[in-house]
Amino acid sequence: MQSENPLFADLAKLLGSAAGTVAGMSREARESARERFREAMGGLDFVSREEFDAVKDMAAKAREENEKLAERLAALEAALAAKAKK
């Protein structure tokens, strides 16, 4: 029969509780960091992907319309200049 050494039993209990404490501290630190990150990001004003895509499409259409209007203005100015020369 093997006898138990109280020193080893106490050391095993101490190491077991220390491991549990370290794991608990790790979980608590991780949750605290996540909460701080959420608070920091909550103050920023982000847009959704759908909103971004909608504004991007609107900008592209506005750019195309601007190019068409620039061409039309150039044609009108050329016609006005030709009329002024006559």
N, C-alpha and C positions, 0 to 999 in steps of 0.2 A: 504494500500500500504506500502510496506517495503522500508525503506530508506537504501541506501548503505553507509557504513562507509568508507571514503577514506583510513583510516589506514588499514583496513582489505583488501581492494582492492590492495593497494600498497604491503602489506605483501604477498598476494597471487601471485602477479606478481614477487616479489623478490624470493619466493620459487620456482616458476615455472622456472624462468631463472637459478636459482642455480641448480636445478635438471638437466636441459639441459646441463649446463656447466659440471657437474660431469659426466654425461653420455658421453659427448664428450671427456673429459679427460680420461675416462676409455677406450674408443675405441682407442684413440691415444696411450695410454700406451700399450695396447694389441698389436697393430700393430707394435709399436716400438720394443717390446720384440720379436715378431715373426721375424722381420727383423734382429735383432741382432743374433737370434738363427740360421737363415738361413746363415748369414755371417760366423758365427763360424763353422757351419757344412760344409760349402762350402770349407773350407780349408782342411778338412779331406778327406782321400782317401778311400772311401767305395767301396765294390764290390757288384754286384747284386747277388741275390739268385741263378740265373742260373750259374753264374761264380763260385760261391762257390761250388755248387753241382758238376759241371764239374771237378773242382780240387780235390774234395773229392773222386770222382770215380776214377780219375787218380791215386791218392795216394793208394787207395785200390788195384787197379790192380798192381801197382808197388810193394806193400807189398807182394801180392801173388806170383809174379814173383821172388821176392827176396827169399821167402821161398823155392820155387822150385829149384832155383839155389844153395841155401845152402845145400839142400838135395843131389843134383847132385854132388856138390863139396865134400861132406862127402863120397859119394859112390866112387868117383874117388880116393880120398885120401886112403880109405880103400883098394881099389884094388891095388893101388901103394904100400901100405905098405905090402900087402900080396905078391906081386910080389918081393919086396925087401927081404922078408924072405926066399924065395926059393933059 
